[in-house]
């Protein structure tokens, strides 16, 4: 399986850094992983915050993986126990073929505690601070209000599959988290979208692209440009008021 080959090689590449642990979160840990479609979302816990030498070694390790078929989907944040207390603190991260800095969010932290997959080393419970329910809910509300709601007003974004998929699925997952205090997979979020009254043609479109082995066959679709425009408007018309209502209920 290409995923297993890539992960094994990744762990070998990280060995010189002496990581205390490597964890998977997201679909790879939650049981919703689709090889070739899903990202591989990882956290590597180093013994010390990465200095310049470690940053260079991380970059070289990822570049050596480029020949692997799924390497472009492997994203990893590099953290240290001394820097994990603040969920807003950005950490060295390799994603989309380059180095950047981004935080390990409360949602990611809760995933790691609830169902994180240990690829090597210590378990999250011994290294990662717990996420209080209030902090998780506060983050989810802010993410919907401050990131996704303004994005709905940028019409050009919503002709892209990634915005339609993540915008709707993140909203459904946020709804369940705020209502029930639990995290759900993207597949579960699709069914939640149907219960929440999202446009069925858009939900079915997401399902066909993300889960083609189990999704119903598509019907006759209009010309591609027109289809994308209609899908974008249906998504925005639903998502804007839905986010407003969610934030009003839980903000």
C-alpha positions in Angstrom: 0.0 0.0 0.0 1.6 3.3 -1.1 0.5 5.0 2.1 2.3 2.5 4.3 5.4 2.7 2.2 5.5 6.5 2.4 4.9 6.6 6.2 7.7 4.0 6.8 10.1 6.0 4.7 9.1 9.2 6.4 9.8 7.7 9.8 13.3 6.6 8.6 13.9 10.2 7.3 13.0 11.6 10.7 15.2 9.2 12.7 18.2 11.6 12.7 16.0 14.3 14.4 15.4 12.0 17.4 11.6 12.6 17.5 9.9 11.6 20.8 6.7 10.8 18.9 5.0 10.9 15.5 1.2 11.0 15.5 -1.5 11.0 12.8 -4.7 12.9 13.0 -7.5 13.7 10.5 -8.8 11.0 8.3 -5.7 8.8 8.6 -6.5 8.4 12.3 -10.3 8.7 12.2 -11.0 5.8 9.8 -12.1 7.9 6.9 -8.8 7.8 4.9 -9.1 7.5 1.1 -5.8 6.7 -0.5 -4.9 9.2 -3.2 -7.6 11.6 -2.1 -7.1 12.2 1.6 -4.2 14.1 3.1 -1.8 12.5 5.5 -1.9 14.9 8.5 0.9 14.3 11.0 2.5 15.8 14.1 6.2 15.1 15.0 7.2 15.9 18.6 10.9 16.8 18.8 12.8 17.0 22.0 13.6 20.7 21.6 12.0 23.5 19.5 13.6 23.2 16.1 16.6 25.5 15.5 18.1 26.4 12.2 19.9 23.1 11.7 16.7 21.1 12.4 14.7 23.3 10.0 17.2 22.5 7.3 17.1 18.8 8.1 13.3 18.8 8.0 13.2 20.5 4.6 15.8 18.0 3.2 13.9 15.0 4.6 10.6 16.1 2.9 12.4 16.9 -0.4 13.9 13.4 -0.4 10.3 12.0 -0.3 9.2 13.7 -3.5 9.6 10.6 -5.6 6.9 8.8 -3.5 3.5 8.9 -5.2 1.6 10.4 -2.2 4.3 12.7 -0.8 2.5 15.8 -1.9 -0.3 15.0 0.4 1.9 14.5 3.5 1.7 17.5 5.9 3.6 17.5 9.2 3.9 20.0 12.0 7.0 19.9 14.2 6.4 20.7 17.8 8.2 20.3 21.2 6.7 19.7 24.6 7.9 23.1 25.8 5.9 24.9 23.1 2.6 22.9 23.2 0.8 24.8 25.9 -0.5 27.6 23.6 -2.9 26.4 20.9 -2.5 29.7 19.0 1.3 29.4 18.8 2.5 28.7 15.2 4.9 25.7 14.7 7.2 24.7 11.9 5.1 22.9 9.3 5.8 21.2 6.0 2.7 21.5 3.8 1.9 21.9 0.1 5.6 21.4 -0.8 7.1 24.1 1.4 7.9 25.1 5.0 5.5 27.4 6.8 4.4 28.1 10.4 0.9 27.3 11.6 -0.8 26.4 15.0 -1.9 23.0 16.2 -5.5 24.0 16.6 -7.8 22.9 19.4 -9.7 20.6 16.9 -6.4 18.9 16.0 -5.5 18.5 19.6 -8.9 17.0 20.5 -8.6 14.6 17.5 -5.2 13.5 18.8 -6.6 12.8 22.3 -9.8 11.1 21.1 -8.5 8.9 18.3 -4.9 10.0 17.3 -2.8 7.2 15.7 0.6 6.7 17.2 3.1 6.0 14.4 6.1 6.0 16.7 7.1 6.9 20.2 4.9 8.2 23.0 1.1 8.6 23.0 -0.5 12.1 22.9 -1.8 11.8 26.5 1.6 12.0 27.9 2.8 15.0 26.0 -0.1 17.1 24.7 -2.2 19.2 27.1 -5.9 18.4 27.2 -8.4 20.7 25.4 -11.2 22.0 27.6 -14.6 21.9 26.1 -15.0 25.6 26.3 -11.8 26.2 24.4 -12.8 23.8 21.7 -16.2 25.4 21.3 -14.7 28.9 21.3 -12.3 28.0 18.5 -15.0 26.3 16.4 -17.3 29.4 16.6 -14.4 31.8 15.8 -13.4 29.7 12.8 -16.9 29.8 11.4 -17.4 33.5 12.2 -14.0 34.9 11.3 -12.8 32.7 8.5 -15.6 30.8 6.8 -18.3 33.5 6.9 -16.2 36.2 5.2 -15.1 33.7 2.7 -18.7 33.0 1.6 -18.9 36.6 0.3 -15.9 36.0 -2.1 -17.8 34.5 -5.0 -14.7 33.5 -7.1 -13.6 31.0 -4.5 -16.7 28.8 -4.6 -16.2 27.6 -8.2 -13.4 25.5 -6.8 -14.0 21.9 -5.5 -11.8 22.5 -2.4 -13.9 25.5 -1.1 -17.2 23.8 -1.7 -16.0 20.6 0.0 -14.3 22.1 3.0 -16.7 24.9 3.5 -19.7 22.6 3.8 -18.0 19.7 5.5 -16.4 22.0 8.1 -19.7 23.7 8.8 -21.4 20.3 9.4 -18.6 19.1 11.6 -18.7 22.4 13.5 -22.4 22.0 14.0 -22.0 18.5 15.6 -19.2 19.6 17.8 -21.1 22.6 19.1 -24.3 20.7 19.5 -22.9 17.4 21.0 -19.3 18.1 22.0 -17.9 15.4 19.7 -15.9 15.3 16.5 -17.1 13.5 13.3 -15.4 12.4 10.1 -16.0 14.0 6.7 -18.2 11.0 5.7 -20.4 11.5 8.7 -20.5 15.2 8.0 -22.0 14.5 4.5 -25.0 12.8 6.2 -25.2 15.6 8.7 -25.4 18.1 5.8 -28.4 16.3 4.5 -30.1 16.5 7.9 -29.3 20.2 8.0 -31.0 20.8 4.7 -28.0 21.6 2.5 -28.7 21.4 -1.3 -28.8 17.7 -2.2 -27.2 18.2 -5.6 -24.2 19.8 -3.9 -23.9 17.2 -1.2 -24.2 14.4 -3.9 -21.5 16.1 -5.9 -19.1 16.1 -2.9 -19.9 12.5 -2.2 -19.3 11.4 -5.8 -15.9 13.1 -5.9 -14.7 12.0 -2.4 -16.3 8.6 -2.2 -16.8 7.4 -5.8 -16.9 3.7 -4.7 -20.0 4.1 -2.7 -21.7 7.2 -4.1 -24.7 6.9 -6.5 -23.9 7.5 -10.2 -24.4 11.0 -11.4 -27.3 12.0 -13.6 -27.0 14.2 -16.6 -25.0 17.4 -15.8 -25.1 20.7 -17.6 -22.1 22.2 -19.3 -19.1 22.4 -16.9 -18.9 26.1 -16.6 -22.6 26.5 -16.0 -22.5 23.6 -13.5 -19.8 25.2 -11.4 -21.5 28.5 -11.4 -24.8 27.0 -10.2 -23.0 24.9 -7.6 -21.2 27.9 -6.3 -24.4 29.9 -5.9 -26.3 27.1 -4.3 -23.4 26.6 -1.8 -23.1 30.3 -0.9 -26.9 30.8 -0.6 -27.1 28.0 1.9 -23.8 28.4 3.8 -24.0 32.1 4.6 -27.3 32.1 6.5 -26.4 28.7 8.0 -23.2 30.0 9.5 -24.9 33.1 10.8 -27.5 31.0 12.6 -24.9 28.7 14.0 -22.8 31.6 15.4 -25.9 33.3 16.8 -26.9 30.1 18.6 -23.5 29.2 20.1 -21.4 32.4 19.9 
